[in-house]
Amino acid sequence: MPRPHEEALGNEQDPFERAKTEWLKHARQAIEDVEQFTFDDFLKIKAEHKARKPDECFECGQKYR
């Protein structure tokens, strides 16, 4: 989102660069998380999800309302 003074001046490049930098930061972190993910981690998550009931959220396990 452009800052008020950037918007008033028609400056679109700075907000774009900030957004791009922020996105890349999150993408790099996600890649790092996946690289550190092990098969044992996968099996643990798989077992947790198998234990979920049909009326529970797949992600957090809370019951649907």
C-alpha positions as CSV (number, residue, x, y, z in Angstrom):
1,M,0.0,0.0,0.0
2,P,1.4,3.4,-0.9
3,R,2.0,5.8,1.9
4,P,-0.1,9.0,1.8
5,H,2.8,11.2,0.6
6,E,3.7,8.6,-2.1
7,E,0.2,8.4,-3.4
8,A,0.0,12.2,-3.5
9,L,3.2,12.3,-5.5
10,G,2.1,9.4,-7.8
11,N,5.1,7.3,-6.6
12,E,4.2,3.7,-7.3
13,Q,7.7,2.3,-7.5
14,D,8.6,2.5,-3.8
15,P,5.4,0.7,-2.6
16,F,6.0,-1.9,-5.3
17,E,9.6,-2.5,-4.1
18,R,8.4,-2.8,-0.5
19,A,5.7,-5.3,-1.4
20,K,8.2,-7.3,-3.5
21,T,10.7,-7.4,-0.7
22,E,8.1,-8.5,1.8
23,W,6.8,-11.2,-0.5
24,L,10.4,-12.5,-1.1
25,K,11.1,-12.5,2.6
26,H,8.1,-14.8,3.2
27,A,8.8,-16.9,0.2
28,R,12.4,-17.5,1.4
29,Q,11.1,-18.4,4.8
30,A,8.6,-20.9,3.3
31,I,11.4,-22.5,1.2
32,E,13.6,-22.8,4.3
33,D,10.8,-24.4,6.3
34,V,10.2,-27.0,3.5
35,E,13.9,-27.7,3.2
36,Q,14.1,-28.4,6.9
37,F,10.9,-30.6,6.8
38,T,11.7,-34.3,7.4
39,F,10.0,-37.5,6.5
40,D,9.4,-38.0,10.3
41,D,7.7,-34.6,10.4
42,F,5.5,-35.7,7.5
43,L,4.5,-39.0,9.3
44,K,3.7,-37.2,12.5
45,I,1.4,-34.7,10.7
46,K,-0.1,-37.5,8.7
47,A,-1.0,-39.4,11.9
48,E,-2.5,-36.3,13.5
49,H,-4.7,-35.7,10.5
50,K,-5.8,-39.3,10.4
51,A,-7.1,-38.9,13.9
52,R,-9.4,-36.1,13.0
53,K,-13.1,-36.7,12.8
54,P,-15.2,-35.6,9.8
55,D,-16.6,-32.6,11.8
56,E,-13.2,-31.3,12.7
57,C,-11.1,-28.8,10.8
58,F,-8.3,-30.4,8.8
59,E,-5.8,-27.7,9.8
60,C,-6.6,-26.9,13.5
61,G,-8.7,-29.8,14.6
62,Q,-11.5,-27.6,16.0
63,K,-15.1,-28.7,15.5
64,Y,-17.1,-27.1,12.7
65,R,-20.1,-25.1,13.9
